[in-house]
Amino acid sequence: MDVKKLALLVGALVIAVITAVMAKNMFAGAGSQQAAAATVPVGPKVLVAKKALPVGTIIDPDSFTFQPWPKELMQSAYYLESQPDGDPKKLLGTVVRYQITAGQPVTRGSLVGPQDRGFLAAALGAGMRAITVPVNVSSSVAGFVFPGDHVDMVLNQTVSGGGEGPPLKVSETIIRNLRVLATDQRVTEKNDDGKTEVKTFSNVTLEVTPRIAEKISVAQSIGSLSLSLRSIADNTSELERAVAAGDIKVPAGANPADEKQMLLALANRPIDNNTTFSTGGDVSRFQRRTVPASANSGNQMAQAMKGLGQALGQGASGPVVRVARGNTVTVVPVGAR
C-alpha cells in the first residue's frame, strides 16, 4: 500500500475518533444541566378572603385567612399579619362595602366598622331598609338571636268584636325569613376573646323591604311582636320551593357565579305572603275560634223574630208569603188586596 494513502487513512480515523469523543462529551454535558426555576421574592403574609364576600356581608371568623404575597405586588392598603391592625378578631362584625372575591387581599377601604359612618347602609342589600323593633327576653328567644340569623315575626293580639263573652285571642306569623342586622347596637355574637356570648337585648334591627317596614310599623300598634328563630335548613327548603314555583328566572347565558348570586339574594329575601295563624280555640277547647258577635246584630235578629211571631199570631188564615227586607220580615196573605 502506498505510504501516502496510508497516512491519509490514519489521519481520517484519528479525526473521526476525536469528533466522536467531542460529540459525546457535548451531549453528555447538555443532559446533565438542569433548568433552574426562577425564584419570586415572597413578602409578608397578607389578609385574603377565604370565600366570596358580596356587598353587605357581615364578617365572621371564617371570612379571612393569612397568605404569603409577592413583594412586588404589595400595597399599603393591605392588612399584614405583622401589623397590630391585621388581627382578624378586630375585624369581626365589620361589613363589606365593596365586593371581595375569594383569594383577593382585603383592603382597608373595603370594610366599614360599626362606629364608622354609613355602616348600617353598607349592611343593607339593594332596595332594602332597616327597621328596629322592641323585644324582651321571652320575645327574643332568650337572647339566642344573633346578627346574621334569620327569624320569623309573630303578631299576638286580642279581638273583642263587641259581643258578650271573652275576646278572640289569635297569634299570626306575619313575616318570614327576616335577616337580623343588629341586637341593640351589637353586630356580632363574639366578645373580645372571639367566643360566642349570649346577652339579652331590648331592640332588634331587621332588614326589610319598604312594604314590610310599613306592615311592621302597623303591627306594633295592633299587638305585641315575638321573634321565632329559623333553622338554616329552612332557607334551603324555601329556595327549592321558589325554584319549583318558577319564582326564580335565570337569564339565558348566565354563568354559575351569577346564578349563585341570584339564589343567595332570594334566600335572604323576607317573605310576607302565605301567612299562618292560630286562635285560642286551636289551643284550648275553652277558648273562642271566632270573633264575638256584636250586640246590635243580636237585637236586630230578635226584633225580626218578634215581628214574625206577631204576624203569625194575628190569625192569618190561608197561605202567606213572608217578605224579608233586611232585618224586617213582612207576612202577606196570598190573595189579599
C-alpha positions in Angstrom: 0.0 0.0 0.0 1.2 3.5 -0.8 2.6 5.3 2.3 0.8 8.5 1.3 -2.6 6.8 1.2 -1.9 5.0 4.5 -1.1 8.3 6.2 -4.3 9.9 4.9 -6.3 6.9 6.1 -4.8 7.0 9.6 -5.4 10.8 9.8 -9.0 10.4 8.8 -9.5 7.8 11.5 -7.9 10.0 14.2 -10.2 12.9 13.2 -13.3 10.7 13.3 -12.4 9.4 16.8 -11.7 12.9 18.1 -15.0 14.2 16.6 -16.9 11.3 18.2 -15.4 11.9 21.6 -16.2 15.6 21.4 -19.8 15.0 20.3 -20.3 12.5 23.2 -18.9 15.0 25.8 -21.1 17.8 24.4 -24.3 15.8 24.6 -23.4 14.4 28.0 -22.8 17.8 29.3 -26.1 19.1 27.9 -28.0 16.3 29.5 -26.5 16.9 32.9 -27.6 20.5 33.0 -30.9 21.2 34.8 -33.2 24.2 34.3 -33.4 26.3 37.5 -36.8 27.8 38.3 -36.9 31.5 38.7 -37.5 32.4 42.3 -40.1 35.0 43.1 -39.4 37.1 46.2 -42.1 36.4 48.7 -43.2 39.2 51.0 -45.0 39.1 54.4 -48.4 37.4 54.9 -51.5 39.5 54.0 -55.1 39.0 54.9 -57.1 37.4 52.0 -60.8 36.3 51.7 -61.4 32.6 52.1 -64.6 32.8 50.2 -66.5 35.3 48.0 -67.8 38.2 50.2 -70.7 40.2 48.5 -71.5 43.7 49.5 -73.3 43.8 52.8 -71.7 40.6 54.2 -71.2 40.7 58.0 -67.6 39.5 58.7 -67.3 36.3 60.8 -64.2 34.2 61.8 -64.5 32.1 58.6 -64.2 35.0 56.2 -60.4 35.6 56.2 -57.0 33.9 56.3 -53.4 35.0 56.0 -51.4 34.1 52.9 -47.8 34.9 51.7 -47.9 37.6 49.0 -45.2 38.6 46.4 -43.2 41.7 47.4 -43.6 43.4 44.0 -47.5 43.2 44.4 -47.6 44.5 47.9 -49.8 47.6 48.6 -50.0 49.8 51.7 -53.8 49.2 51.9 -53.4 45.5 52.7 -53.8 44.1 56.2 -50.4 42.5 57.2 -50.0 39.8 59.8 -47.1 41.7 61.3 -49.2 44.8 62.0 -51.4 45.3 65.0 -54.5 46.2 62.9 -54.1 43.0 60.9 -55.7 40.9 63.7 -58.8 39.3 62.2 -60.6 39.4 65.6 -60.6 43.2 65.4 -62.5 42.9 62.0 -65.3 40.7 63.3 -68.7 42.5 62.9 -67.5 44.8 60.1 -69.4 44.9 56.9 -68.1 44.5 53.3 -68.5 47.8 51.4 -67.1 46.6 48.1 -67.3 43.1 46.8 -64.3 40.8 47.6 -63.6 37.7 45.6 -62.1 34.5 47.1 -58.3 34.8 47.4 -58.3 38.5 47.0 -56.4 40.6 49.6 -58.6 42.7 51.9 -58.0 46.4 51.8 -58.8 48.9 54.5 -61.3 50.7 52.3 -63.4 47.6 51.5 -64.7 47.2 55.1 -66.7 49.5 57.3 -67.0 49.2 61.1 -69.9 49.7 63.4 -68.6 53.0 64.6 -68.0 54.3 61.0 -70.3 56.5 59.1 -72.6 54.5 56.7 -72.1 51.2 58.5 -75.8 50.2 58.5 -76.3 51.5 54.9 -73.5 49.2 53.8 -75.0 46.2 55.6 -78.3 46.6 53.7 -78.9 44.9 50.4 -80.1 46.8 47.3 -83.6 48.1 47.8 -83.8 47.1 51.4 -84.5 49.1 54.5 -83.6 48.7 58.2 -86.2 48.8 61.0 -85.9 48.4 64.8 -88.5 46.7 66.9 -88.6 46.4 70.7 -88.3 43.0 72.3 -87.9 41.4 75.7 -86.4 38.1 77.0 -89.4 35.9 76.1 -90.0 37.5 72.7 -86.3 37.4 71.5 -85.6 33.6 72.2 -83.9 34.5 75.5 -81.1 36.3 73.7 -80.1 33.5 71.4 -80.9 35.6 68.3 -77.6 36.9 66.8 -76.8 39.3 64.0 -76.8 37.4 60.7 -79.6 35.0 61.9 -82.9 34.7 60.1 -86.2 35.0 62.1 -89.9 34.9 61.6 -92.1 37.7 63.1 -95.2 36.7 65.1 -98.0 39.1 66.0 -100.1 38.4 69.1 -103.4 40.2 69.5 -106.9 40.1 71.0 -110.0 40.9 69.1 -113.0 41.9 71.2 -115.6 42.2 68.4 -118.3 43.9 70.5 -120.4 41.0 71.7 -120.6 39.2 75.0 -118.0 36.7 76.2 -114.2 36.7 76.2 -112.4 38.3 73.2 -110.7 36.2 70.5 -107.0 35.5 71.1 -105.0 35.0 67.9 -101.3 34.6 67.0 -100.2 35.1 63.4 -96.9 34.7 61.6 -97.0 37.9 59.5 -93.4 37.9 58.0 -90.9 35.1 57.5 -87.1 35.0 56.8 -86.1 38.3 58.2 -82.3 38.9 58.5 -81.1 40.3 61.8 -78.7 43.2 61.3 -78.0 44.0 65.0 -79.2 43.4 68.5 -79.2 46.8 70.3 -76.0 48.2 68.8 -74.2 44.9 68.7 -73.4 43.5 65.2 -71.6 40.3 66.2 -72.1 37.4 68.7 -68.4 37.3 69.6 -66.8 39.0 72.5 -63.2 40.4 72.6 -61.8 36.9 73.1 -63.6 35.6 70.0 -66.1 33.5 72.0 -69.8 33.4 71.5 -71.5 35.4 74.1 -75.3 35.3 74.9 -76.6 38.6 76.0 -80.1 39.9 76.5 -81.2 42.9 74.5 -84.2 45.2 74.2 -84.1 46.1 70.5 -83.5 44.2 67.3 -82.7 45.8 63.9 -84.0 43.9 60.9 -83.5 44.0 57.1 -86.9 44.5 55.4 -88.4 45.8 52.2 -90.2 49.2 52.2 -93.6 47.4 52.1 -92.7 45.1 55.0 -91.4 48.1 57.0 -94.9 49.6 56.8 -96.5 46.4 57.9 -94.2 46.1 60.9 -95.0 49.7 62.0 -98.7 49.0 61.9 -98.3 45.6 63.7 -96.6 47.3 66.6 -99.8 49.3 67.2 -102.1 46.3 66.9 -100.4 43.9 69.4 -97.2 42.5 70.7 -94.4 41.1 68.5 -92.3 38.0 69.0 -89.4 36.6 67.1 -89.1 32.9 66.1 -85.6 31.7 65.2 -85.4 29.9 61.8 -83.2 26.9 61.0 -80.6 27.2 58.3 -82.3 24.2 56.6 -85.5 26.3 56.3 -83.7 28.7 53.9 -82.8 25.8 51.6 -86.3 24.5 51.6 -87.8 27.9 50.8 -85.3 28.3 48.0 -86.2 24.9 46.5 -89.9 25.8 46.8 -89.3 29.1 44.9 -87.4 27.3 42.2 -90.2 24.7 41.8 -92.8 27.5 41.6 -90.9 29.4 38.9 -90.3 32.5 41.1 -86.6 32.4 40.0 -86.0 33.1 36.4 -82.3 32.8 35.4 -81.5 34.7 32.2 -80.0 32.7 29.3 -76.2 32.7 29.2 -75.8 33.3 32.9 -72.6 31.8 34.4 -72.6 29.7 37.6 -71.4 32.7 39.6 -74.3 34.9 38.5 -76.8 32.0 39.3 -75.3 31.6 42.7 -75.6 35.3 43.4 -79.3 35.3 42.4 -80.1 32.3 44.6 -78.3 33.8 47.5 -80.3 37.1 47.1 -83.6 35.2 47.0 -82.6 33.1 50.1 -82.1 36.3 52.1 -85.4 37.9 50.9 -88.1 38.3 53.5 -91.5 36.8 52.8 -94.8 38.4 53.7 -97.3 36.1 51.9 -98.8 32.7 52.8 -99.0 33.6 56.4 -100.4 31.3 59.1 -102.3 31.9 62.3 -103.7 30.1 65.3 -106.6 31.0 67.5 -107.3 30.3 71.2 -109.7 27.6 70.1 -106.8 25.8 68.4 -105.0 25.6 71.7 -107.8 25.0 74.2 -111.4 23.9 73.9 -112.5 26.6 76.3 -111.3 29.4 74.1 -113.0 31.0 71.1 -112.4 30.3 67.4 -114.3 33.3 66.1 -114.8 37.0 67.0 -117.8 37.6 69.4 -120.9 38.9 67.5 -121.9 42.5 68.2 -124.9 43.2 70.4 -126.6 45.2 67.7 -126.8 42.3 65.4 -128.4 40.1 68.1 -131.0 42.8 68.9 -131.9 43.2 65.2 -132.4 39.4 64.8 -134.5 39.3 68.0 -136.7 42.1 66.7 -137.2 40.4 63.4 -138.2 37.1 65.1 -140.6 39.0 67.3 -142.3 40.7 64.3 -142.6 37.4 62.6 -144.3 35.9 65.7 -146.7 38.8 66.0 -147.6 38.5 62.3 -148.3 34.8 62.7 -150.3 35.4 65.9 -152.8 37.6 64.2 -154.6 34.5 62.9 -153.9 35.0 59.3 -155.7 32.2 57.5 -154.6 30.5 54.3 -151.3 30.5 52.7 -149.0 33.5 53.3 -145.8 34.9 51.8 -143.0 36.2 54.1 -141.1 39.1 52.5 -137.8 39.9 54.2 -136.3 43.4 53.6 -133.0 43.5 55.5 -133.9 42.6 59.1 -137.7 43.4 58.7 -140.0 40.4 57.8 -143.5 41.1 56.5 -146.2 38.4 56.2 -148.5 38.9 53.3 -151.5 36.6 52.9 -151.9 35.1 49.5 -154.8 36.7 47.6 -155.0 39.7 49.9 -155.7 43.1 48.3 
